[in-house]
Structure formats: C-alpha cells, structure tokens
Amino acid sequence: MSKLGLYVHIPFCRQKCLYCDFSSYSEVEHLFTAYTTALCQQIADQGGKLYKPLVDTVYIGGGTPSVLPVPLLEQIVASLEDNFTIESGAEISMEANPGTVTRQQLAALKAAGINRLSFGVQSFNDDLLTGLGRIHQTADSLAVVEYAQAVGFNNISIDLMYGLPGQTVAGFFRELEQAAALHTAHISVYGLKLEEGTPLATAAEQGLLALPDEAAEEAMYNAMSEFLPSQGLARYEISNFARPGFECRHNLKYWHYQPYLGLGAAAHSFLNRQRTGTVTGIKEYISRVTTGRSPVVMEEILTLGESMAEYIFLALRTTCGMRLSHFTRYFGVDFFDLFGNVFARLQRQGLLEADDERIWLTDTGMKFGNIVFRSFLPD
C-alpha cells in the first residue's frame, strides 16, 4: 500500500454558514468531550486493524476544528501519533476559522504537531461575510494570519470565494490583492455553489439574491487565474494556488487516486479501491463506536468504468494532468485504446491537450472542467 493519508472530521461549528451543506452542527458543545473520546477510540481501532501503517499526511477538517478546546485537539493528535506510524516531515493540516482561535491557541497547536493551517477567510468584505452567515470580519482574518506567522507557522493557506451575492469584479480583484499581500504559502479560490436545501439556495429560488451574472463570474475567474500566478502563487489544481513546495500534499492524494482513511462522523475512506463512509449523526457515531459497533454505513466498490472515469477526472483537476503510464499501470490498458475518440473530440474543442507522457486540461478546459469530466463517464 502507498503511504496513507488520514482525514479526521470534526463536525462542530460555532454557527452554520448559509451556503454550507457539509455535515456540521452548532450549539452542541456538550458533545465535544464524548465525541473526542469516541474519535480516539476509532483511531485506536483502525490503527490496530491496519497494523500502524505509515502515514505521510493528516488533515483535520470540518466543520470548524478550531472550535474544539485545545486540550481535546491535543488528545486527538496524540492518539494519531500513538496508533499510526506518522512519517517524519509529514504534513499535518488543520482547518481553522478567523474569530475562533487566539495567538496562544495557535502556539499550542504548533507545539502539538500541527504544521499547516487552512483559514476559512472566504472574503475580505464585511458585508459579503455577513451575507454568507460568517461569524468573523476582515479584521479577524488579518489578525489570525498575523498570529499564525508570529508563532512560527510558515505553511498557511487561506480560502476565498467568488460569485457571491453583491460581489463585483472590481471588489473581488481588491480581495485577491489583499490575499496576496498576506504572503501566505497557499490560496484556494472557489466559486459559490448553491447547494440544495441551504438558506442561500432557498433565497436564490425566491429571487432574493443579487448574484453576479455569468459574465461577471467569468471575469472573476479570469482575474484569479491571471493575478495569483503573477504574485508567485502557481496554479497546481483548478481551485488551488501555491508557492513552490507548498502544494497541499493531502489533497494531492485525492487527485492522484492514492489511499486515505477517514476518521470521525461523516468521514470517507478510499482503501483497496473501495469507498466507505461513516454515519453522519454525532450521537449515533458516538454510540456505535463506544458500544463496539462499526460506524461505517456506506460501502461502495466502483465498477471498472466508474473507477477509470474517476481516476481520469481527478488527475485532470491538476495542472500536471494525467500521466499515461500511470493509467496503464493502474488499469492494465492503454488510455488511447479506450478513450482515443473522446480525447480527440475534446482536443478539437480546445479543452484537452497531450504529449507522449500525459494529457492535461487547457486553460479553457480548466474553466469548463465539468464538460470534460462528464465525457469520460460510462454510459
């Protein structure tokens, strides 16, 4: 088995954002300790079952992991170190939101072994943040990055969003400038998606949102694509930009079809070409783990066609694209023997390009990736 990645889900938030459909819950602080106990039990169970495999990336996500008290986060990290063989120099990331951590807490997290932080900034416009249901303001984002840098974190990522209600192209460009001025190692930029059932989606259905039109959203995308590389942040995936050597190694596991183990409620795993998912409810997760029952409630083995399609479009999300020899080694067949006609059509449309070693999305393909990805799905 390749070196394993670990994903640890912390399903707690101080307040649910209006666009979020992730498995996260607010006002359940009374479950923090019981959840941590159950999570550490699952960590021990899985570490023993897999014979303490070698791990080179850990990603603690959510939710908002930084709402957990530091002693509980320290307990989780210690449990991971006790039950898995975490490689020296492993990337150990944690998500945190501005307004949920102090300088002292960040120093404690660094001492506990966290070496990469991902801050959910989302916007540097206070009105836009309010419209998203975020609990922080711009001043909090600026302060938390300064705190993290001051206590010694040099691998810091921030998230931004575009296509927000009330956002303008000029305003978004100013936000890109503010983001670059922080000199973080990594910036992720995502377009707003209105997920069914979220308050923002409902408001949009009722005609209550002033969303940017298609031309404005495309201009924001173009601004992101052109400006961030000019600031030393090279694009390495559709939505991700990094300074040299600071690409998110854990996320690259997903895009390179490498194994990862999900721990916690609503976490997913990909091991031995099988996908599994744990129960989403916090109380049910705690009950299952503490009574010795498996928290896994979903198991899926992809068909060969589904696996090939997934392998292709995950690799194509990266700017380096998909290596043809890797596809052949993984599936035992030549890519062009199976998908030569599909590739030729997408190449004529200006969406894909190739050389003797790999295929990759063109700049236009990056913009319209979903069209490319759908083309490889089995009928």
C-alpha positions in Angstrom: 0.0 0.0 0.0 1.2 3.6 -0.7 1.8 5.8 2.3 -1.6 6.5 3.8 -3.3 9.9 4.2 -5.6 10.4 7.2 -8.7 12.6 7.2 -10.1 13.5 10.6 -13.6 15.1 10.7 -14.6 17.5 13.4 -18.3 18.1 12.8 -18.7 21.2 15.1 -19.2 24.9 14.1 -19.9 28.0 16.1 -22.6 28.9 13.6 -23.7 27.2 10.4 -22.9 29.2 7.3 -25.8 30.0 5.0 -24.2 28.2 2.0 -22.9 25.1 3.8 -24.3 21.6 3.3 -21.4 19.8 5.0 -22.0 17.6 8.0 -21.5 20.1 10.8 -23.5 21.2 13.8 -23.7 24.2 16.1 -24.8 24.6 19.7 -23.7 21.0 20.7 -20.7 21.9 22.9 -21.9 19.3 25.4 -20.9 16.6 22.9 -17.3 17.8 22.5 -15.7 15.5 25.1 -17.8 12.4 24.2 -17.1 12.9 20.5 -13.3 13.2 21.1 -13.3 10.1 23.2 -15.2 8.1 20.5 -12.9 9.5 17.8 -9.8 8.5 19.7 -11.3 5.0 20.1 -11.9 4.7 16.4 -8.3 5.9 15.8 -7.0 3.2 18.0 -9.3 0.6 16.4 -8.3 1.4 12.9 -4.6 1.9 13.7 -4.6 -1.6 15.2 -6.6 -3.2 12.4 -4.2 -1.8 9.8 -1.1 -2.6 11.9 0.0 1.1 12.4 0.5 1.9 8.7 3.0 4.6 7.5 1.2 8.0 7.2 2.6 11.0 5.4 -0.4 13.4 5.5 -3.0 14.2 8.1 -5.9 16.6 7.5 -8.1 17.7 10.4 -11.2 19.3 8.8 -14.8 20.0 9.4 -16.9 21.8 10.4 -14.5 24.0 12.3 -11.9 22.0 14.2 -10.7 25.2 15.9 -13.9 25.4 18.0 -12.7 22.4 19.9 -10.7 23.3 23.1 -7.0 22.9 22.5 -6.7 20.0 25.1 -9.1 17.9 23.0 -7.3 18.7 19.8 -4.0 17.7 21.5 -5.7 14.5 22.6 -6.7 13.7 19.0 -3.2 14.4 17.6 -1.6 12.3 20.4 -3.9 9.4 19.6 -3.0 9.6 15.9 0.7 9.5 16.8 0.2 6.6 19.2 -1.8 4.5 16.7 -0.3 5.2 13.3 3.3 5.5 12.1 3.4 9.2 11.2 6.4 9.8 9.0 9.0 12.4 10.0 8.1 15.5 8.0 4.5 14.5 7.4 2.1 17.3 6.5 -0.3 17.7 9.4 -3.0 20.2 8.4 -5.9 21.7 10.4 -8.7 23.9 9.3 -9.5 27.0 11.4 -11.8 29.9 11.1 -10.9 33.5 11.9 -12.5 34.5 15.2 -12.2 31.0 16.7 -8.5 30.9 17.7 -6.2 33.2 19.6 -2.4 33.6 19.2 -1.9 31.4 22.4 -4.1 28.7 21.0 -2.2 28.7 17.7 1.1 28.4 19.6 -0.3 25.4 21.5 -1.4 23.7 18.2 2.0 24.2 16.7 3.6 22.7 19.8 1.2 19.7 19.5 2.4 18.9 16.0 0.1 20.8 13.6 2.4 22.3 10.9 -0.1 23.5 8.3 -3.1 25.8 8.8 -6.0 26.4 6.5 -8.0 29.5 7.3 -11.6 29.9 6.0 -11.4 33.6 5.2 -13.8 33.4 2.3 -13.9 37.2 1.8 -12.3 40.5 2.9 -15.6 42.3 2.6 -17.5 42.5 5.8 -20.9 43.0 4.1 -20.3 39.9 2.0 -19.2 37.9 5.1 -22.4 38.9 6.8 -24.4 37.8 3.7 -22.7 34.4 3.9 -23.5 33.9 7.6 -19.9 34.0 8.6 -19.1 34.9 12.2 -15.9 36.8 11.6 -14.9 40.1 9.9 -12.0 41.1 7.8 -10.0 42.4 10.9 -10.2 38.9 12.4 -8.8 37.3 9.2 -5.9 39.7 9.1 -5.2 39.2 12.8 -5.3 35.4 12.7 -2.8 35.1 9.8 -0.5 37.5 11.6 -0.8 35.4 14.8 0.0 32.2 12.9 3.0 33.7 11.3 4.2 35.2 14.6 4.2 31.8 16.4 6.1 30.1 13.6 3.7 28.7 11.0 5.2 29.1 7.5 2.7 26.8 5.8 -0.6 28.8 5.8 -3.4 28.6 3.4 -6.5 30.9 3.1 -9.8 30.2 1.3 -11.5 32.8 -0.8 -14.9 32.6 -2.7 -16.2 34.4 -5.8 -19.6 34.7 -7.3 -21.0 35.9 -4.0 -24.3 37.8 -3.7 -23.5 41.5 -4.0 -19.9 40.9 -5.1 -18.4 42.9 -8.0 -15.5 42.1 -10.3 -13.5 45.2 -9.0 -14.3 44.2 -5.4 -13.1 40.7 -5.9 -9.9 41.9 -7.5 -9.2 44.0 -4.4 -9.8 40.9 -2.3 -7.2 39.0 -4.4 -4.8 41.8 -3.8 -5.4 41.7 0.0 -5.0 37.9 0.0 -1.6 38.1 -1.9 -0.4 40.9 0.5 -0.6 38.5 3.4 2.2 36.4 1.8 0.7 33.1 2.7 2.1 29.9 1.1 -1.2 28.8 -0.4 -4.6 30.2 -1.6 -7.7 28.3 -2.5 -10.4 30.1 -4.5 -13.8 28.6 -5.0 -16.9 29.7 -6.9 -20.0 29.8 -4.8 -22.3 26.7 -5.3 -25.9 27.0 -4.2 -26.4 23.6 -2.6 -30.0 22.4 -2.4 -31.6 22.9 1.0 -29.2 25.6 2.2 -30.6 29.0 3.2 -28.8 30.7 0.3 -30.2 28.3 -2.3 -33.7 28.9 -0.9 -33.2 32.7 -1.1 -32.0 32.4 -4.7 -35.1 30.3 -5.6 -37.2 33.1 -4.2 -35.4 35.7 -6.2 -33.9 37.4 -3.1 -30.2 37.2 -4.0 -28.3 39.7 -6.2 -25.9 37.2 -7.7 -23.3 38.3 -10.2 -24.2 37.4 -13.8 -22.3 34.9 -15.9 -20.0 37.4 -17.5 -19.1 38.9 -14.1 -18.4 35.5 -12.6 -16.2 34.6 -15.6 -14.3 37.8 -15.2 -13.7 36.9 -11.5 -12.4 33.5 -12.5 -10.1 35.1 -15.1 -8.8 37.6 -12.5 -8.0 34.8 -10.1 -6.3 32.7 -12.9 -4.1 35.6 -14.0 -3.3 37.6 -10.9 -2.3 34.9 -8.4 0.4 33.4 -10.6 1.8 36.9 -11.1 2.2 37.1 -7.3 4.3 33.9 -7.1 1.4 31.5 -6.4 1.4 28.9 -9.2 -1.8 27.1 -10.0 -1.4 23.4 -9.4 -5.1 22.4 -9.4 -8.3 24.1 -10.7 -9.0 26.0 -7.5 -5.6 25.9 -5.8 -2.5 28.1 -6.0 0.7 27.7 -4.0 4.3 28.9 -3.7 6.9 26.3 -4.8 6.9 23.3 -2.4 3.7 24.3 -0.6 1.1 22.4 -2.6 -1.3 20.6 -0.2 0.1 17.1 -0.1 -3.0 15.7 1.4 -5.3 17.0 -1.3 -2.9 15.7 -3.9 -3.6 12.2 -2.6 -7.3 12.6 -3.6 -6.4 13.8 -7.1 -3.7 11.2 -7.6 -6.1 8.3 -6.5 -4.0 7.4 -3.5 -5.4 5.7 -0.4 -6.7 7.6 2.6 -8.6 6.7 5.7 -11.4 8.8 7.1 -12.0 9.0 10.8 -14.9 10.6 12.7 -18.5 11.2 11.8 -19.3 11.7 8.1 -15.7 10.8 7.1 -15.0 8.9 3.9 -12.2 6.5 3.1 -10.6 5.1 -0.1 -8.8 1.9 0.5 -8.1 -1.1 -1.8 -10.3 0.6 -4.5 -13.3 0.6 -2.1 -15.0 3.7 -0.8 -16.6 3.7 2.6 -18.4 6.4 4.7 -19.2 6.7 8.4 -22.5 7.7 9.9 -23.2 11.4 9.8 -25.0 12.0 13.1 -22.8 12.8 16.0 -24.8 10.9 18.7 -25.1 7.8 16.5 -21.4 7.9 15.8 -20.6 8.1 19.5 -23.0 5.3 20.3 -21.7 3.0 17.6 -18.0 3.4 18.4 -18.4 3.3 22.2 -20.5 0.1 22.0 -18.1 -1.7 19.7 -20.2 -1.4 16.5 -18.7 -0.2 13.2 -19.6 3.5 12.4 -19.3 2.6 8.7 -22.7 2.8 7.0 -21.7 3.1 3.3 -19.6 0.7 1.3 -19.1 1.1 -2.5 -16.9 -0.8 -4.9 -16.7 1.2 -8.2 -17.2 -0.6 -11.5 -14.2 -0.6 -13.8 -15.7 2.1 -15.9 -16.6 4.2 -12.9 -13.1 3.8 -11.5 -11.4 4.7 -14.8 -13.6 7.8 -15.1 -12.9 8.9 -11.6 -9.2 8.3 -12.0 -9.1 10.4 -15.1 -11.1 13.4 -13.9 -9.4 13.6 -10.5 -6.0 13.6 -12.2 -7.1 16.2 -14.8 -8.0 18.6 -12.0 -4.3 19.2 -11.5 -2.3 21.3 -13.9 0.2 18.5 -14.5 -2.7 16.3 -15.7 -2.8 12.6 -16.0 0.3 10.5 -16.8 -0.5 8.0 -19.4 1.9 5.4 -18.0 0.2 5.7 -14.6 -3.2 5.0 -16.1 -1.8 1.9 -17.9 0.0 0.7 -14.8 -3.2 1.1 -12.7 -5.7 -0.4 -15.1 -3.5 -2.6 -17.4 -4.8 -1.0 -20.6 -3.8 1.9 -22.9 -5.7 5.1 -22.3 -6.0 5.9 -26.1 -7.2 2.4 -26.9 -10.2 3.1 -24.7 -10.7 6.8 -24.9 -9.0 7.9 -28.1 -12.2 9.2 -29.7 -13.3 11.0 -26.6 -9.9 12.7 -26.3 -9.9 13.7 -30.0 -13.2 15.4 -29.7 -12.2 17.3 -26.5 -8.9 18.3 -28.1 -10.8 19.7 -31.2 -12.9 21.7 -28.7 -9.8 23.2 -27.2 -10.4 21.6 -23.8 -7.6 18.9 -23.7 -4.1 18.6 -24.9 -1.4 15.8 -24.8 2.1 14.9 -25.4 3.9 11.5 -25.3 3.7 11.3 -21.5 0.5 12.9 -20.3 -2.8 14.6 -21.0 -3.9 17.8 -19.4 -6.7 20.5 -19.4 -6.0 23.6 -21.4 -6.8 27.0 -19.9 -10.2 26.8 -21.4 -10.6 23.2 -20.2 -9.8 24.4 -16.6 -12.7 26.8 -16.9 -15.1 24.2 -18.3 -13.7 21.1 -16.5 -17.1 19.6 -15.8 -17.8 19.2 -19.5 -14.5 17.3 -19.8 -15.1 15.1 -16.8 -18.6 14.1 -17.9 -17.2 12.9 -21.2 -15.4 10.0 -19.5 -18.3 8.7 -17.5 -19.6 5.3 -18.6 -22.9 5.2 -20.5 
